[in-house]
Amino acid sequence: MIRSILCMIALLTIGDECLQAQTADVATKKLPTADAADVGMSADALAKVDEAMQESIDDNRIPGGVVMIARHGKIVMHQAYGKMDLEADKPMKPDTIVRIYSMSKAITTAAALMLYEDGKLDINDPVSKYLPELKNVQVASDGETHLATQTMTIADLMRHTAGYTYGRSGNLLHDEAFKELDMLQRDDSLETMQTKLAKLPLVFEPGTDWQYGISIDVLGRVVEVVSGDSLGDFLRKRIFDPLGMKDTGFFVPADKVNRFAANYNTDGKGELTLGDAPAESPYLKAPAFESGGGGLVSTAEDYMHFLLMIAGGGEFDGTRLLKPETVAMMTTNQVPESVGWIKFGKEVRGGVGFGFGFSVRESMSDWDPDGRVGEYGWGGAASTHYWVSPKDELVVITLEQIMPYQWLTEFKLKGLIYDAILK
């Protein structure tokens, strides 16, 4: 305690060295654990999770995975299954490092909201205040482009109502421009991406619809401009180090490659083929493009630190990153009522909106019937998943490395885990 107080005072004069010393204690602390019964869960019921994961492995739907469950802020399950690398015959381990792809988005959004709390940006600010290229952004409609009549705000970036996609929208002008501009190239910096944005027309007027896309990468560039740091440095100093997220970053260091999982392609019927081998992966080198929308690697334990901070109203293990009212904005639906529920193509996720960083379940529907009202979460392209139920004080993370994205593990486990809650 004395060391922390002295360090906080010294921070005014000696900067980051003190911050690193202050956070070293956090990094060495372990997540609290509990027996299932102690937090109102059934150990016998949770054993069905083991059976379900093994079934997926036996059916060759996944090579392996990790499941981590917390209730009342305590870990009741942290289990690894199967293989992290089939070719090398390496078992999956609880601390295996995986590509979390779009699980990066909530972290980047939290970073921007920290700057909001610092008074350095406002969620209602025009994005063009920080990225001038977007002052006269165009909208592609009916085969033509026109000057946007609505202002794109920071909130639009956070909740995916900005009008950006991943270049597969079906809007020909947008998709062709996305391809010609070579958006999201690993060798481009976020600053270089910024220079391309003026030439990328939106697919709708900002704030009038919901479309998943590159908006959080744009938000990551805003973080850089406002903070003066690279996105990676800002995340490390303000989120990863304070929370003790020691294995999270935009690349895998050489001394951790032995814990890095292979990534596989699946036909969804039991055929797995190697997509990205750990020893040859582009993730072994720091990228120029620090993708706040999908570029991070992490572990279940690291990401649990982040989610427990969110579930704790912005505080984890005595370290506060965000105010409770800011976290409330992240975990409640921010999409305008006129836009409706979020959707991917023809798939409408009935009852599900989007906050600042997370999808949010507002009401039940035929989509994901095992979910619960108030639940928030998201996932990543390699079929990683997480969800949080505030009412149940439950946090669940499931990690695997399978592409294209599949719902197999989340949908298979969600009902089993909720059924394990006794009180």
C-alpha positions in Angstrom: 0.0 0.0 0.0 2.8 2.4 1.0 4.7 1.6 -2.2 1.6 2.3 -4.3 1.0 5.7 -2.6 4.6 6.8 -3.0 4.5 5.6 -6.6 1.4 7.6 -7.4 3.1 10.8 -6.1 6.3 10.1 -8.0 4.3 9.5 -11.2 4.0 13.2 -11.6 7.8 13.5 -12.1 9.1 10.2 -13.3 6.3 8.9 -15.6 5.9 5.5 -17.0 8.6 3.8 -15.0 6.6 4.3 -11.9 3.4 3.2 -13.5 5.0 -0.1 -14.5 6.2 -0.6 -11.0 2.8 0.2 -9.6 1.1 -2.3 -11.9 3.6 -5.1 -11.3 1.8 -6.1 -8.2 -1.5 -6.4 -10.1 0.1 -8.5 -12.7 1.3 -11.1 -10.2 -2.1 -11.5 -8.5 -4.2 -14.5 -9.4 -7.9 -14.4 -10.1 -9.9 -15.5 -7.1 -11.3 -19.0 -7.3 -14.2 -20.9 -5.7 -15.9 -24.3 -5.7 -19.0 -24.3 -7.7 -21.2 -24.8 -4.6 -19.7 -21.8 -2.9 -21.1 -19.5 -5.6 -24.4 -21.2 -6.1 -23.6 -23.5 -9.0 -23.7 -27.3 -9.5 -20.4 -29.1 -10.1 -22.3 -32.0 -11.6 -24.1 -29.8 -14.0 -20.8 -28.0 -15.0 -19.3 -31.4 -15.7 -21.6 -31.5 -18.8 -19.5 -28.7 -20.2 -16.6 -31.1 -20.3 -18.7 -33.7 -22.1 -19.9 -31.2 -24.6 -16.4 -29.9 -25.4 -15.1 -33.5 -25.8 -18.0 -34.3 -28.1 -17.0 -31.4 -30.4 -13.4 -32.6 -30.4 -14.4 -36.2 -31.1 -16.6 -35.1 -34.0 -13.6 -33.1 -35.3 -15.6 -29.9 -35.2 -12.8 -28.2 -33.2 -9.2 -29.4 -32.4 -9.4 -28.0 -28.9 -10.6 -25.1 -26.7 -10.6 -23.3 -23.4 -13.6 -22.6 -21.2 -13.4 -20.1 -18.3 -16.4 -19.3 -16.0 -16.7 -16.8 -13.2 -19.6 -16.3 -10.8 -19.7 -13.6 -8.2 -16.3 -12.5 -9.4 -14.7 -15.9 -8.7 -13.4 -18.5 -11.2 -15.3 -21.8 -10.9 -14.0 -23.3 -14.1 -10.8 -22.8 -16.2 -10.4 -25.9 -18.3 -8.5 -26.7 -21.5 -9.6 -29.4 -24.0 -8.0 -31.2 -27.0 -5.1 -29.8 -29.0 -3.8 -26.3 -29.6 -1.8 -27.7 -32.6 -2.8 -30.9 -34.3 0.3 -31.1 -36.5 2.7 -30.8 -33.5 0.4 -32.9 -31.2 0.5 -30.1 -28.6 -2.3 -30.1 -26.0 -4.4 -27.1 -25.5 -3.6 -25.4 -22.1 -5.4 -22.9 -19.9 -2.8 -20.2 -20.8 -2.8 -20.9 -24.5 -2.6 -17.6 -26.6 -5.2 -17.2 -29.3 -6.2 -14.7 -31.9 -9.2 -12.9 -30.4 -10.0 -10.8 -33.5 -13.2 -8.8 -32.8 -13.0 -9.4 -29.1 -10.5 -6.5 -29.5 -13.4 -4.1 -30.2 -14.6 -3.8 -26.6 -11.1 -3.1 -25.4 -10.5 -0.3 -28.0 -13.9 1.2 -27.2 -13.0 1.2 -23.5 -9.8 3.0 -24.4 -11.8 5.7 -26.2 -14.2 6.0 -23.2 -11.2 6.5 -20.9 -10.3 9.6 -23.0 -13.9 10.6 -22.8 -13.6 10.5 -19.0 -10.4 12.4 -19.3 -12.3 15.2 -21.0 -10.3 14.9 -24.2 -13.2 13.8 -26.4 -17.0 13.6 -26.3 -19.1 10.7 -27.7 -21.2 13.3 -29.5 -18.2 15.0 -31.2 -18.0 14.7 -35.0 -15.3 12.2 -36.0 -14.1 14.9 -38.4 -13.0 16.9 -35.4 -10.1 14.4 -35.0 -10.0 13.0 -38.5 -10.5 15.9 -41.0 -10.7 13.5 -43.9 -14.2 12.7 -42.8 -15.6 16.3 -42.9 -17.0 15.8 -46.4 -17.6 12.0 -46.4 -19.7 10.6 -49.2 -22.6 8.1 -49.1 -23.0 5.5 -51.8 -26.7 5.0 -52.7 -28.5 3.8 -55.9 -25.2 3.6 -57.8 -24.2 7.1 -57.0 -22.4 9.0 -54.2 -23.5 12.2 -52.5 -22.3 14.3 -49.6 -23.5 12.9 -46.3 -26.2 15.0 -44.7 -25.8 13.4 -41.3 -22.8 13.9 -39.1 -20.7 10.9 -38.1 -20.1 11.0 -34.4 -17.8 9.1 -32.0 -20.9 7.3 -30.8 -21.6 6.1 -34.3 -18.2 4.5 -34.4 -18.7 2.8 -31.1 -22.1 1.3 -31.8 -21.5 0.5 -35.6 -24.0 3.1 -36.9 -21.3 5.0 -38.9 -21.9 3.4 -42.3 -18.8 1.3 -42.6 -18.6 -2.3 -43.5 -15.8 -4.9 -44.1 -16.1 -4.5 -47.8 -18.7 -7.3 -48.4 -21.9 -5.2 -48.1 -23.4 -5.8 -51.5 -23.1 -2.0 -52.1 -21.0 -2.1 -55.2 -19.5 1.4 -55.0 -18.5 0.9 -51.3 -17.2 -2.6 -51.8 -15.1 -1.7 -54.9 -13.6 1.3 -53.1 -12.8 -0.9 -50.1 -10.9 -3.3 -52.3 -9.1 -0.7 -54.4 -8.0 1.2 -51.3 -6.6 -2.0 -49.8 -8.2 -1.2 -46.4 -6.9 -2.9 -43.3 -3.6 -3.9 -44.7 -1.2 -5.3 -42.0 1.7 -3.2 -43.4 -0.3 0.1 -43.2 -0.3 2.2 -40.1 -3.5 3.6 -38.7 -2.3 7.0 -39.9 -2.1 5.6 -43.4 -5.6 4.1 -43.1 -6.8 7.6 -42.1 -5.6 9.0 -45.4 -7.8 6.5 -47.3 -11.1 7.2 -45.4 -12.1 10.2 -47.5 -12.2 8.0 -50.6 -14.4 5.3 -49.0 -18.1 6.1 -49.3 -20.4 5.0 -46.5 -23.3 2.6 -47.2 -25.8 4.7 -45.3 -26.2 8.1 -43.6 -24.5 7.9 -40.2 -26.9 7.1 -37.4 -29.6 5.7 -39.6 -28.8 2.0 -39.7 -26.5 -0.6 -38.2 -23.7 -2.3 -40.1 -20.7 -4.3 -38.7 -17.4 -3.0 -40.1 -14.2 -1.1 -39.6 -15.6 1.6 -37.4 -13.6 0.4 -34.3 -10.4 0.6 -36.4 -11.3 4.2 -37.2 -12.0 4.7 -33.5 -8.5 3.3 -32.7 -7.0 6.0 -34.9 -9.0 8.6 -33.0 -7.5 7.2 -29.8 -4.0 7.8 -31.3 -4.7 11.3 -32.4 -6.3 12.4 -29.1 -3.8 10.6 -26.8 -0.6 11.2 -28.8 0.4 7.6 -28.3 0.2 4.6 -30.7 -2.8 2.5 -30.1 -0.7 -0.3 -28.8 1.2 1.9 -26.3 -2.1 3.4 -25.1 -3.7 0.1 -24.5 -0.6 -1.2 -22.7 -0.2 1.8 -20.4 -3.9 2.4 -19.7 -5.5 -1.1 -19.8 -3.2 -4.1 -20.1 -0.6 -3.2 -17.5 -3.0 -1.9 -14.9 -5.2 -5.0 -15.3 -2.3 -7.4 -15.4 -3.1 -8.5 -18.9 0.4 -9.8 -19.5 -0.3 -11.9 -22.6 -2.4 -9.4 -24.6 -1.1 -7.4 -27.5 -0.8 -7.1 -31.3 1.8 -9.8 -31.7 3.2 -12.9 -30.0 6.7 -12.3 -28.5 9.3 -15.0 -29.3 9.4 -16.3 -25.7 5.7 -17.0 -25.9 5.4 -18.7 -29.3 5.3 -22.1 -27.6 1.9 -21.1 -26.1 0.5 -19.8 -29.4 -2.3 -21.9 -30.9 -2.6 -22.9 -34.6 -5.6 -21.6 -36.4 -7.8 -23.9 -38.6 -10.3 -23.8 -41.4 -13.4 -25.9 -41.1 -16.0 -27.1 -43.6 -18.5 -27.3 -40.6 -18.8 -31.0 -41.1 -15.7 -32.4 -39.5 -12.9 -31.5 -41.9 -10.2 -29.3 -40.4 -7.3 -27.9 -42.4 -4.4 -25.8 -41.1 -4.9 -22.1 -41.8 -2.1 -20.4 -39.8 0.8 -22.3 -38.2 2.2 -20.8 -35.0 5.8 -21.0 -36.2 5.1 -19.2 -39.5 2.3 -16.8 -38.4 2.3 -13.1 -39.3 1.4 -12.6 -35.6 5.1 -13.3 -34.7 6.0 -9.8 -35.9 4.7 -6.5 -34.6 2.3 -5.1 -37.3 2.4 -1.6 -38.6 -1.5 -1.8 -38.5 -2.6 -2.0 -34.9 -6.1 -3.1 -35.5 -8.3 -2.0 -32.7 -11.2 -3.8 -34.4 -9.6 -7.2 -34.7 -5.8 -7.4 -34.2 -5.2 -8.6 -30.6 -4.0 -11.9 -29.3 -4.8 -12.9 -25.7 -5.6 -15.7 -23.2 -8.8 -16.6 -21.3 -7.3 -15.3 -18.1 -6.2 -12.0 -19.5 -9.6 -11.4 -21.1 -11.3 -12.4 -17.9 -9.5 -9.6 -16.1 -11.0 -7.1 -18.6 -14.5 -8.5 -18.4 -14.4 -8.6 -14.6 -13.4 -5.0 -14.7 -16.5 -4.3 -16.8 -18.7 -6.5 -14.6 -17.3 -4.6 -11.6 -18.5 -1.3 -12.9 -15.1 -0.3 -14.2 -13.0 -1.6 -11.3 -10.9 -4.8 -11.0 -8.9 -5.8 -8.0 -8.7 -2.3 -6.6 -7.8 -0.8 -10.0 -10.4 1.5 -11.5 -10.3 2.2 -15.2 -13.8 3.5 -15.9 -16.7 5.1 -13.9 -19.8 2.9 -13.4 -21.9 5.3 -15.4 -19.5 4.9 -18.4 -19.7 1.1 -18.1 -23.5 1.4 -18.1 -23.3 3.1 -21.5 -21.2 0.2 -22.8 -23.6 -2.4 -21.6 -27.0 -0.9 -22.5 -28.3 -0.6 -26.0 -27.2 2.7 -27.7 -28.7 1.9 -31.2 -31.5 4.3 -32.1 -34.9 2.7 -31.8 -35.6 3.5 -35.5 -32.7 1.3 -36.5 -34.1 -1.8 -34.8 -32.1 -4.9 -33.9 -28.7 -5.7 -35.1 -28.3 -7.8 -38.2 -25.9 -9.6 -40.5 -27.2 -9.8 -44.0 -30.7 -11.4 -43.7 -30.0 -12.7 -40.2 -31.8 -10.4 -37.8 -30.8 -11.0 -34.2 -34.2 -10.3 -32.6 -34.1 -8.6 -29.2 -30.3 -7.8 -29.5 -29.1 -4.2 -29.7 -25.6 -2.8 -29.3 -24.0 -0.7 -26.6 -20.6 1.0 -26.8 -18.4 -2.1 -27.4 -20.9 -5.0 -26.7 -24.0 -6.5 -28.1 -26.8 -6.2 -25.6 -29.9 -8.5 -25.2 -33.0 -6.4 -24.6 -35.7 -9.0 -25.1 -36.0 -12.7 -25.9 -36.6 -14.1 -29.4 -36.0 -17.2 -31.5 -32.4 -16.0 -32.0 -30.2 -17.5 -29.3 -33.1 -18.8 -27.1 -30.7 -19.8 -24.3 -29.6 -16.2 -23.8 -31.0 -14.0 -21.1 -32.3 -10.4 -21.0 -29.5 -8.1 -19.9 -26.8 -10.3 -21.3 -24.0 -8.6 -23.1 -21.0 -9.9 -25.0 -19.4 -10.6 -28.4 -16.9 -12.8 -30.1 -14.1 -13.1 -32.7 -13.6 -14.4 -36.2 -11.8 -17.5 -35.0 -14.9 -18.6 -33.2 -14.1 -17.1 -29.8 -17.0 -16.2 -27.6 -17.9 -14.4 -24.4 -21.0 -13.4 -22.6 -21.9 -11.7 -19.3 -25.2 -11.9 -17.4 -25.3 -9.1 -14.8 -28.4 -10.6 -13.2 -26.6 -13.9 -12.6 -23.2 -12.3 -11.9 -21.9 -14.7 -14.5 -19.0 -14.3 -17.0 -18.1 -16.9 -19.6 -15.3 -17.1 -22.1 -14.8 -19.8 -24.6 -11.8 -19.9 -26.9 -11.1 -21.9 -30.0 -9.3 -21.3 -33.3 -11.7 -22.2 -36.1 -12.6 -20.2 -39.2 -15.0 -19.2 -40.6 -16.8 -18.1 -37.5 -19.2 -20.7 -36.0 -21.6 -20.5 -33.1 -21.1 -24.1 -32.2 -19.4 -23.7 -28.8 -21.4 -20.8 -27.4 -24.8 -22.2 -28.4 -23.8 -25.7 -27.2 -22.6 -24.5 -23.8 -24.8 -21.5 -22.9 -27.9 -23.5 -21.8 -25.7 -26.0 -19.9 -24.0 -23.2 -18.0 -27.1 -21.3 -17.1 -28.7 -24.6 -16.0 -25.8 -25.1 -13.6 -26.9 -22.0 -11.6 -28.7 -23.2 -8.4 -29.3 -19.8 -6.7 
